[in-house]
Amino acid sequence: MKKILGILSMVILLGITDAFAQTSLGVSYERRNDAPTNGFGLQLERNIFGAVPVVDIRARLHGSFFSESAELSLAGLPDATAFTGTVQSYDFGAALIGGVGLGLFRPYVGLGIGMENWEYDSTQNFTNSTHYYYGLAGIAITPIPFIKPYIEFRVASYDDVSAAQKEIGDGAARFHIGVTLSF
């Protein structure tokens, strides 16, 4: 009888562990200091190391969209021409994230790579794209295992570590608030 209960307990424990090692889909509101400043994001996460209940390692794909009206002034033009239009930013990338479970809280950190495309639509149209790497830190709240509200802070560097430090010092990093749903 003890063997049957032991085996049954292991099967239930593995089932619960596997349930927590599922895919998550998240949405977020994002704020940054660069124009456009307000946007939203989508993310898809998958646990890649779910055997330990306290520690998790996840892979994340993310996409963000920002849009707002802005004025662009081109320095160097003789009359300092300014254009009024709409600036839009599309941001996508991938990250590796590690976290620990501390009761209802799951703090995490991660590193990733990404690409941002931005377009400025006005009488003059401008486009640009850049690749970058980024670091992130956040905390998820897990009162219900399948629904996790979270806050996150992300800083990207286009050049090197000193550029990332300047970005943090200037308050140019991105702040996220969102929720993920595991299925």
N, C-alpha and C positions, 0 to 999 in steps of 0.2 A: 504494500500500500504506500509506504514511504517513497519507493522508487517511482511509482505512478504519479504521486503528488509532486515529486521533484522534477520529473520530466514535464508534467503539465505546467508547473511554475516556470520552467525554462522556456517552454513554447510561448506562454503568455508574455514573459519578459522580452523575448526576441520579437514577438509581434508588436509590443508597445515600442521597443527601440526602433523597429522598422517603420512604425507609424510616424515617429518623430524624424526619421531620415527621409522625408518626402520632399517633393518639390513645393516651392512657395512662390506665389505671385504677389507682388507688392505695388502699391501706388503711393506717391509722395507729392507734397507741396515743397518746392525748393526756392530758396532765396539766396541771392548773391549780390555783390556790390557792383559788378560790371553790368552795363546795359546789354541786353535786357535783364532786369533784376528778378522778376518773378516768373516761375514756370512750374511745370509738373513733370513727374517722372514715372516710369514703369520699370520694374525689375523682375527678373526670373532667377530664382536661386535653387540650387540642388545640393543637399548634403553629400559630400564625397567621402566622409569618414564618420559614420553614424554608430559605430560599435560601442563607443564610450558615452554613457548618458550625460556626463557633466561637460565634456569637451566636444565641440563640433567644428568641423572644417567644411566650408561651403564654397562653391563656385557660383559667381553671379554674373549675369548679363544685364546691362542697364541701358536705358534710353531716356533722354530728357528733352523737353521742348520749352523754349522761352520765346516770348514775343511781346513787343511793346513799341509805342511810338517814341522816336528819338530824333535828336538833331545831331548831324554829323558836320563838323567843321574841319576843313582840310588846311592844315598849316602849310605855308609855302606858296599858296596861291596869292597873287597880288592883291586881291580884294577880300581875302579871308572869307571866301564863300562858305556859307552854311546851308546844308540841305536838310529839310524836314521829311521824315519818312518813317517806315516801319523796319525795325531790326528784329530778325528771327535767328535763333540759335538751335541747332540740332546737335545733340551730344550723345554718343553711345560708346560702350566699352565693356570690358570684362575685368573681374577682380577675383582674388582668392582671399577668403575671409576666415578668421579663426575667432572663436568665442568660447566662453565658459558659462555654465549655468550656476547662478547664485540665488537659489530660491526663485522668486518671481522675476528676477532681473537677469538678463543675458548681455553683459558687456562684450563688445567685439572690436577687432581692428582688422584692417586689410590693406592690400596693395593691388593696384590695377593699372591697366593701360586703356587709353581711350582716344577718341577722335572727335573734334568739334568742328562743325561747319556753321558759318554764319552768313547771312545775307542781309543786305541793306537795300530796301526798295524805295526809290525816290525818283526824282528826275534823272539822277545818276544812280546806277545800280552797282553795288560792290559785293563781292563774295570772297570768302577766305576759308581755308580749312587748316587745321593743325593737329598734330599728334601730341599726346602728352602721357605722362604717368601720374598716378595720384595715390595718396594715402587717405584712409578713412578711419574714423573711430565713432562708435555709437553704442546705444544701449536699447535693447528691446525689453518690453514688459510682457510677461507671459501668464496673465491670470487664467486664460483659456489657452491650452496648448496649440490650437490650430489658428488662432487669431492673435497676432503680435503687433501692437502699436510700437513704434520706435522713433527715436530721434538720432540724427547722424550729422557728423561734421566731416566735410571732405575738403582736402586741399590738393590742388594739382600744380605740378611744376612743369614748365615747358622747357627748362634749361637744366637746372641743377638744384642741389639742396639749398643753396643760399637764396635762390629765387623762391623756393617754397617757404623759407623762413620769412622773407620779405612779404610774401602773400599773406601769411598768417598775421604778421605784424601790422599790415595795412588793412586787415579785416576783409581781405578779398576772397576768403574761402567760402565754400557753399554750405548752407545749413538746410537739412532735410527734416521733415516731420511726415510720418506716413504710417501705413499699416500693411502687414503681409498676411496672406491667407494660405495656409498649408493644405495640400490635398494629396 
